[in-house]
Amino acid sequence: MSAPPNVSFIDNPERLQAFCEELGTPPWIALDTEFLRERTYFPKFCLLQIATKDRVACIDPLACPDLSALDPLFDHPEVVKVFHSGRQDLEVLYRARGGRLPNPVFDTQIAAPYVGLADQIGYAALAAELVGAQLEKGHTRTDWSARPLSEAQLQYAVEDVLYLGQIFLSLAARLAQLGRREWVDEETAKLINPALYDPDPQDAWLRIGGSGQLAERDGRLLQSLAAWRERLARTQDCPRSWIAKDETLMEIARQRPKDMAALKRAKGLDERCAKRFGDALLSIVHAATDVAPVSRAPKARPVPETPTQEALLDVFTALLRLKGAECSLNPALIASRRELREFIATPEGSPLLQGWRGALAGQELLAILRGTKSLRIVEGVLRVTDIACA
């Protein structure tokens, strides 16, 4: 297959092995993947792009399903694996590598707001901002499983990693200057938690909209229904909605149909689904009385704050706004209003007390809650001070 100039297209194991040997141990590699998921449960891996300072390669996993030649790079602790918005790419690699994730990783989208750039900034916008590159995004819905890939497809794929290394180096330099590289490493490390990519089917019901508002009895049934659907979707490698839609499972959990006629009246349940899965769904409903309690309680309806809690929420929000202004940081990166509300109600175990967040703001907020620190105006500026100094 032809490829754009200065780019390797690798579609056999021998060329992949030679490419890896030629790369040696670079300080970083930029990575991106192309995949399809419209008709499957698991992403169908169609292309892997890798770039270093002076090399770019597009690797065909359909022709080279065994990517173990890349293991020394993916696993080397001194080679930073650079992604942009890399969660889905990491899921693809997790599947392709038999449940192993590259490490360490750096995500440019996560890093950008820590140097004052927009939150959730796209790759094209980041490339324009930091390296002056103008990218075309004309193949976002292309069929990456089709072969041969066109020159335009390959050029698009190449551009997705071509500037990623330069972006990484620019962000890394700014983070070092600000003393925030460890902050970003702490956040990015969350992406290499295997639980993100292999969730427990028993928790699938929690991702269904409105599940937290169900009564406990109905929640137990929804948990069983969603876990059954999750396991079946994995086994058949098909989208969950092809088995049953979320709204259908919610309706069944609420109505608890006793027979096929009642089941067929469930919202969103078509004739095909009823014919294929009706007996299984009814069996789950009939067995629901024997189901153990849910592994996690449904999200409770928000409890109105006391006047003191409401005031604290406003004060803490203002304090985080001041903290953010002092270090040119979006205060939402420290904590959202919801996280602050949860912190005020139950500070123990809060993410706001962990890592850089705890050092920057969380410990001071906890001290205010415990009465060992207070707020006062010092030379026109709101400060957190020890009680003895108040």
C-alpha positions as CSV (number, residue, x, y, z in Angstrom):
1,M,0.0,0.0,0.0
2,S,1.2,3.4,-0.9
3,A,1.7,6.1,1.8
4,P,2.4,9.8,2.1
5,P,6.1,10.7,1.7
6,N,8.4,10.1,4.7
7,V,5.8,7.9,6.4
8,S,6.0,4.1,6.8
9,F,2.9,2.0,6.4
10,I,3.5,-1.3,8.2
11,D,1.4,-4.3,7.3
12,N,3.5,-7.3,8.1
13,P,5.2,-8.6,11.3
14,E,8.7,-8.4,9.8
15,R,8.5,-4.7,9.0
16,L,7.0,-4.1,12.4
17,Q,9.9,-5.8,14.1
18,A,12.4,-3.9,12.0
19,F,10.6,-0.6,12.7
20,C,10.8,-1.2,16.5
21,E,14.5,-2.0,16.3
22,E,15.2,1.1,14.4
23,L,13.4,3.3,16.9
24,G,15.5,2.1,19.8
25,T,14.5,3.9,23.1
26,P,13.3,7.4,22.3
27,P,12.3,9.7,25.2
28,W,8.7,9.8,24.0
29,I,6.4,8.4,21.4
30,A,3.2,10.0,20.2
31,L,0.3,7.6,19.7
32,D,-3.2,7.6,18.2
33,T,-5.6,4.8,17.0
34,E,-8.4,4.5,14.5
35,F,-11.2,2.1,15.3
36,L,-14.8,1.3,14.7
37,R,-17.5,0.7,17.3
38,E,-20.9,1.3,15.7
39,R,-21.7,-2.4,15.3
40,T,-19.7,-4.0,18.1
41,Y,-19.3,-4.0,21.9
42,F,-15.5,-3.9,21.8
43,P,-13.7,-1.4,19.6
44,K,-12.5,-2.9,16.3
45,F,-8.9,-1.8,16.0
46,C,-8.1,-0.6,12.5
47,L,-4.9,1.5,12.6
48,L,-2.2,2.5,15.0
49,Q,-0.2,5.7,14.4
50,I,3.2,6.2,16.1
51,A,5.5,9.2,15.8
52,T,8.8,10.1,17.2
53,K,10.9,13.2,16.6
54,D,11.8,12.1,13.1
55,R,9.7,9.0,12.3
56,V,6.0,8.4,11.6
57,A,4.5,5.0,11.1
58,C,0.9,3.8,10.4
59,I,0.7,0.2,11.6
60,D,-2.1,-2.1,10.3
61,P,-3.4,-4.2,13.2
62,L,-5.7,-6.1,10.8
63,A,-2.6,-7.4,9.1
64,C,-0.4,-7.4,12.3
65,P,-2.7,-8.4,15.2
66,D,0.3,-9.4,17.3
67,L,1.8,-6.1,18.5
68,S,4.2,-7.6,21.0
69,A,7.1,-6.2,19.1
70,L,6.0,-2.8,20.6
71,D,6.0,-4.1,24.2
72,P,9.5,-2.8,25.0
73,L,8.4,0.7,24.0
74,F,4.9,0.5,25.6
75,D,6.3,-0.8,28.9
76,H,9.6,1.1,29.1
77,P,9.4,3.4,32.2
78,E,11.6,6.1,30.5
79,V,9.6,6.3,27.3
80,V,6.6,8.7,27.7
81,K,3.6,7.6,25.7
82,V,1.8,10.7,24.5
83,F,-1.9,10.8,23.6
84,H,-4.5,13.5,23.1
85,S,-7.8,12.6,24.8
86,G,-6.4,9.1,25.1
87,R,-9.0,7.2,27.0
88,Q,-10.5,5.5,24.0
89,D,-7.1,4.9,22.5
90,L,-6.0,3.3,25.7
91,E,-9.0,1.0,25.7
92,V,-8.2,-0.1,22.2
93,L,-4.6,-0.9,23.2
94,Y,-5.8,-2.6,26.5
95,R,-7.8,-5.0,24.4
96,A,-5.1,-5.5,21.7
97,R,-2.5,-6.2,24.4
98,G,-4.5,-8.7,26.4
99,G,-5.4,-6.4,29.3
100,R,-2.1,-4.5,29.6
101,L,-1.8,-0.7,29.4
102,P,1.2,1.4,28.2
103,N,2.9,3.2,31.0
104,P,3.8,6.0,31.7
105,V,1.3,8.2,29.7
106,F,0.9,11.9,29.1
107,D,-2.4,13.2,27.8
108,T,-2.2,16.7,26.2
109,Q,-5.9,17.4,26.6
110,I,-5.6,16.8,30.3
111,A,-2.4,18.9,30.6
112,A,-3.6,21.9,28.6
113,P,-5.7,23.6,31.3
114,Y,-2.9,23.4,33.8
115,V,-0.9,25.9,31.7
116,G,-3.9,28.2,31.2
117,L,-5.3,26.8,28.0
118,A,-9.0,25.8,27.5
119,D,-10.4,22.9,29.3
120,Q,-11.3,19.9,27.0
121,I,-9.4,21.6,24.1
122,G,-9.4,19.7,20.8
123,Y,-6.3,18.4,19.1
124,A,-6.6,20.7,16.1
125,A,-7.1,23.8,18.3
126,L,-4.1,22.8,20.5
127,A,-1.9,22.2,17.4
128,A,-2.9,25.7,16.1
129,E,-2.2,27.3,19.5
130,L,1.1,25.7,20.2
131,V,2.8,24.8,16.9
132,G,0.8,26.9,14.4
133,A,-0.4,23.9,12.4
134,Q,-3.8,24.0,10.6
135,L,-5.4,20.5,10.5
136,E,-8.1,19.3,8.2
137,K,-10.7,17.0,10.0
138,G,-12.3,15.5,7.0
139,H,-12.2,11.7,7.9
140,T,-13.7,11.5,11.3
141,R,-16.5,9.2,10.1
142,T,-14.4,7.2,7.6
143,D,-14.5,3.4,7.4
144,W,-11.0,2.6,8.8
145,S,-11.5,-1.1,8.3
146,A,-11.7,-0.8,4.5
147,R,-8.5,-1.7,2.6
148,P,-6.7,-0.2,0.8
149,L,-6.7,3.1,2.8
150,S,-6.6,6.2,0.6
151,E,-3.8,8.7,0.5
152,A,-6.2,11.2,2.1
153,Q,-7.0,8.8,4.9
154,L,-3.4,8.1,5.6
155,Q,-2.5,11.8,5.6
156,Y,-5.3,12.4,8.1
157,A,-4.0,9.6,10.3
158,V,-0.5,10.9,10.1
159,E,-1.5,14.4,11.1
160,D,-3.1,13.0,14.3
161,V,0.4,12.2,15.6
162,L,2.6,14.4,13.5
163,Y,2.4,17.4,15.9
164,L,1.6,15.6,19.1
165,G,5.3,15.4,20.1
166,Q,5.8,19.1,19.6
167,I,2.7,19.8,21.6
168,F,3.9,17.5,24.4
169,L,7.3,19.2,24.6
170,S,5.7,22.7,24.7
171,L,3.3,21.7,27.4
172,A,6.0,19.9,29.4
173,A,8.2,23.0,29.3
174,R,5.4,25.2,30.6
175,L,4.4,22.7,33.3
176,A,8.0,22.5,34.5
177,Q,8.2,26.3,34.6
178,L,5.0,26.4,36.7
179,G,6.0,23.4,38.8
180,R,2.9,21.5,37.8
181,R,4.2,18.5,35.9
182,E,3.5,16.3,38.9
183,W,-0.1,17.6,39.0
184,V,-0.6,16.5,35.4
185,D,1.1,13.1,35.9
186,E,-1.2,12.5,38.9
187,E,-4.2,13.2,36.8
188,T,-3.0,11.3,33.7
189,A,-2.1,8.2,35.8
190,K,-5.8,7.7,36.4
191,L,-6.1,6.7,32.8
192,I,-4.0,3.6,33.3
193,N,-6.4,2.0,35.8
194,P,-7.5,-1.3,34.3
195,A,-10.9,-1.0,36.0
196,L,-11.7,1.8,33.5
197,Y,-11.6,-0.6,30.6
198,D,-13.0,-3.7,32.2
199,P,-15.9,-2.6,34.4
200,D,-17.8,-5.0,36.6
201,P,-21.2,-5.9,34.9
202,Q,-22.8,-5.6,38.2
203,D,-22.2,-1.8,38.0
204,A,-23.6,-1.4,34.5
205,W,-27.0,-0.3,35.8
206,L,-25.4,2.8,37.4
207,R,-24.6,4.1,33.9
208,I,-28.3,4.1,33.0
209,G,-29.9,7.5,33.2
210,G,-32.4,7.8,36.1
211,S,-31.2,4.6,37.8
212,G,-30.4,6.5,41.0
213,Q,-34.0,7.6,41.4
214,L,-35.4,4.1,41.5
215,A,-36.7,2.5,44.7
216,E,-34.3,0.0,46.2
217,R,-36.5,-3.0,45.0
218,D,-36.6,-1.7,41.5
219,G,-32.9,-0.9,41.6
220,R,-32.0,-4.5,42.4
221,L,-34.0,-5.7,39.4
222,L,-32.4,-3.1,37.1
223,Q,-29.0,-4.2,38.3
224,S,-29.7,-7.8,37.3
225,L,-31.2,-6.8,34.0
226,A,-28.3,-4.5,33.1
227,A,-25.7,-7.1,34.2
228,W,-27.4,-9.7,32.0
229,R,-27.3,-7.3,29.0
230,E,-23.7,-6.4,29.6
231,R,-22.5,-10.0,29.7
232,L,-24.5,-10.9,26.6
233,A,-23.3,-7.9,24.7
234,R,-19.7,-8.8,25.5
235,T,-20.3,-12.5,24.6
236,Q,-21.9,-11.6,21.3
237,D,-19.7,-8.5,20.7
238,C,-22.6,-6.3,19.8
239,P,-23.9,-2.9,21.1
240,R,-25.9,-3.0,24.3
241,S,-28.9,-1.3,22.5
242,W,-29.1,-4.2,20.1
243,I,-30.1,-6.4,23.0
244,A,-32.3,-4.0,24.9
245,K,-32.4,-0.2,25.2
246,D,-31.8,1.6,28.5
247,E,-35.4,2.8,28.6
248,T,-36.7,-0.7,28.1
249,L,-34.7,-2.0,31.1
250,M,-35.9,0.9,33.2
251,E,-39.5,0.2,32.2
252,I,-39.2,-3.5,33.0
253,A,-37.6,-2.7,36.4
254,R,-40.6,-0.4,37.2
255,Q,-43.4,-2.5,35.8
256,R,-42.1,-6.0,36.7
257,P,-44.1,-7.8,34.0
258,K,-45.4,-11.2,34.9
259,D,-45.9,-12.7,31.4
260,M,-44.9,-12.2,27.8
261,A,-48.0,-10.1,27.0
262,A,-47.1,-7.6,29.8
263,L,-43.4,-7.7,28.8
264,K,-44.2,-6.8,25.2
265,R,-45.9,-3.6,26.4
266,A,-42.6,-2.4,27.8
267,K,-41.5,0.9,26.2
268,G,-39.0,0.4,23.4
269,L,-39.2,-3.4,23.4
270,D,-39.6,-4.5,19.8
271,E,-40.9,-7.8,18.5
272,R,-37.4,-9.1,17.6
273,C,-36.1,-8.4,21.1
274,A,-39.1,-10.0,22.8
275,K,-38.8,-13.1,20.6
276,R,-35.0,-13.5,21.2
277,F,-34.7,-12.4,24.8
278,G,-38.3,-12.4,26.3
279,D,-37.9,-15.6,28.3
280,A,-34.5,-14.5,29.7
281,L,-36.0,-11.2,30.8
282,L,-39.0,-12.7,32.4
283,S,-36.7,-15.2,34.3
284,I,-34.7,-12.3,35.7
285,V,-37.9,-10.5,36.8
286,H,-39.3,-13.7,38.4
287,A,-36.0,-14.3,40.2
288,A,-35.7,-10.7,41.4
289,T,-36.9,-11.4,44.9
290,D,-33.9,-13.6,45.4
291,V,-31.4,-11.0,44.2
292,A,-28.9,-9.8,46.7
293,P,-28.8,-6.1,47.6
294,V,-27.1,-3.9,45.0
295,S,-23.3,-3.5,45.3
296,R,-23.7,0.3,45.6
297,A,-26.7,2.3,46.7
298,P,-28.5,4.3,44.1
299,K,-27.5,8.0,44.1
300,A,-29.8,9.7,46.6
301,R,-31.8,12.7,45.7
302,P,-29.9,15.8,46.7
303,V,-30.5,16.7,50.4
304,P,-31.1,20.4,50.9
305,E,-28.2,22.0,52.7
306,T,-28.6,23.7,56.0
307,P,-28.1,27.5,55.9
308,T,-24.6,27.0,57.3
309,Q,-23.7,24.5,54.6
310,E,-25.1,26.8,51.9
311,A,-23.0,29.6,53.3
312,L,-19.9,27.4,53.4
313,L,-20.5,26.3,49.9
314,D,-20.5,29.9,48.7
315,V,-17.4,30.8,50.7
316,F,-15.5,27.7,49.6
317,T,-16.4,28.4,46.0
318,A,-15.1,31.9,46.4
319,L,-11.9,30.7,48.0
320,L,-11.2,28.3,45.1
321,R,-11.9,31.1,42.7
322,L,-9.2,33.1,44.5
323,K,-6.8,30.2,44.5
324,G,-7.4,29.8,40.8
325,A,-6.8,33.5,40.2
326,E,-3.5,33.4,42.2
327,C,-2.1,30.6,40.1
328,S,-3.9,31.2,36.7
329,L,-5.8,28.0,37.1
330,N,-9.4,27.2,36.4
331,P,-10.9,26.6,39.9
332,A,-13.0,23.8,38.4
333,L,-9.8,21.8,38.1
334,I,-9.5,21.9,41.9
335,A,-13.0,21.0,42.6
336,S,-16.5,21.4,41.1
337,R,-19.4,22.8,43.1
338,R,-20.8,19.3,43.4
339,E,-17.5,18.0,44.8
340,L,-17.4,20.9,47.2
341,R,-20.9,20.1,48.4
342,E,-19.9,16.5,49.0
343,F,-16.7,17.6,50.8
344,I,-18.7,19.8,53.2
345,A,-21.1,17.0,54.0
346,T,-18.5,14.2,54.2
347,P,-14.9,15.4,54.0
348,E,-13.3,12.0,54.8
349,G,-11.9,10.3,51.7
350,S,-12.7,13.3,49.5
351,P,-10.5,13.7,46.4
352,L,-10.1,17.3,47.5
353,L,-7.7,16.1,50.2
354,Q,-5.5,14.0,47.9
355,G,-2.3,14.9,46.0
356,W,-1.9,18.4,44.7
357,R,-5.5,19.4,45.4
358,G,-5.0,18.7,49.1
359,A,-1.8,20.7,49.2
360,L,-3.2,23.6,47.2
361,A,-6.6,24.0,48.9
362,G,-8.1,20.9,50.4
363,Q,-6.2,20.9,53.7
364,E,-7.0,24.5,54.3
365,L,-10.7,23.9,53.7
366,L,-10.7,21.0,56.0
367,A,-9.0,23.1,58.7
368,I,-11.8,25.7,58.3
369,L,-14.4,22.9,58.7
370,R,-12.7,21.7,61.8
371,G,-12.4,25.1,63.3
372,T,-8.6,25.3,63.4
373,K,-8.4,28.0,60.7
374,S,-10.6,30.9,59.9
375,L,-11.0,33.6,57.3
376,R,-10.0,37.2,57.7
377,I,-9.4,40.2,55.5
378,V,-5.7,41.1,55.5
379,E,-4.8,44.4,53.7
380,G,-8.0,44.0,51.6
381,V,-7.4,40.4,50.7
382,L,-9.3,37.4,52.0
383,R,-6.9,35.0,53.8
384,V,-7.0,31.7,55.6
385,T,-5.3,32.1,59.0
386,D,-4.8,30.1,62.1
387,I,-7.5,30.7,64.8
388,A,-4.8,32.0,67.1
389,C,-4.0,34.7,64.7
390,A,-7.6,35.7,64.0
